[in-house]
Amino acid sequence: FREKRLAQMVLLENVLLLVGGLATGTVAALLAVLPHKLTGNASIPTHLLRDLALMLLAVLVVGIISSLLSVRASLKVPVLSALRGE
């Protein structure tokens, strides 16, 4: 693999795992709150939902940036000799 292609594959894998984890956690949280919401005992203010969405977006952006930085750092290591050492 060329370095650019390898970097794209690793970055894509990291982003997919990050998005999958965020989606799974969000769905699990919604399912946990759903019974309380359906019984009418809970109200969720819109500013709270906005703050929650901003926090999830911040986690996504920081995760992508850290993945990009780790991919850049890992490309400086000779891949073939590292694989032979395994």
BELUR-V475259 format. One record per residue. N is the residue number from 1. RES is the residue in one letter. SS is DSSP state (H for helix, E for strand, L for the rest). PHI is phi in degrees with one decimal (NA if undefined). Layout:
n-><N	N>
res-><RES	RES>
ss-><SS	SS>
phi-><PHI	PHI>
This chain:
n-><1	2	3	4	5	6	7	8	9	10	11	12	13	14	15	16	17	18	19	20	21	22	23	24	25	26	27	28	29	30	31	32	33	34	35	36	37	38	39	40	41	42	43	44	45	46	47	48	49	50	51	52	53	54	55	56	57	58	59	60	61	62	63	64	65	66	67	68	69	70	71	72	73	74	75	76	77	78	79	80	81	82	83	84	85	86>
res-><F	R	E	K	R	L	A	Q	M	V	L	L	E	N	V	L	L	L	V	G	G	L	A	T	G	T	V	A	A	L	L	A	V	L	P	H	K	L	T	G	N	A	S	I	P	T	H	L	L	R	D	L	A	L	M	L	L	A	V	L	V	V	G	I	I	S	S	L	L	S	V	R	A	S	L	K	V	P	V	L	S	A	L	R	G	E>
ss-><L	L	H	H	H	H	H	H	H	H	H	H	H	H	H	H	H	H	H	H	H	H	H	H	H	H	H	H	H	H	H	H	H	H	H	H	H	H	L	L	L	L	L	L	L	H	H	H	H	H	H	H	H	H	H	H	H	H	H	H	H	H	H	H	H	H	H	H	H	H	H	H	H	H	L	L	L	L	H	H	H	H	H	H	H	L>
phi-><NA	-78.7	-59.3	-63.6	-66.7	-62.6	-63.1	-63.1	-65.4	-67.1	-64.5	-63.1	-61.6	-63.5	-66.8	-63.6	-65.9	-64.9	-64.7	-62.0	-66.0	-64.7	-65.9	-62.5	-64.5	-66.3	-63.7	-63.1	-66.1	-64.5	-67.1	-70.8	-89.2	-55.0	-60.4	-67.4	-70.2	-69.2	-76.1	86.1	-86.6	-131.1	-128.1	-110.3	-65.9	-66.0	-66.4	-69.2	-64.3	-63.9	-63.1	-64.5	-63.9	-64.9	-66.4	-64.0	-65.0	-63.5	-62.9	-64.0	-65.0	-64.7	-63.6	-67.0	-64.2	-67.4	-64.7	-62.7	-65.8	-70.2	-66.0	-61.0	-68.0	-72.3	-74.7	-78.0	-87.7	-64.9	-66.5	-62.9	-68.8	-67.3	-69.4	-67.1	-73.1	-72.8>
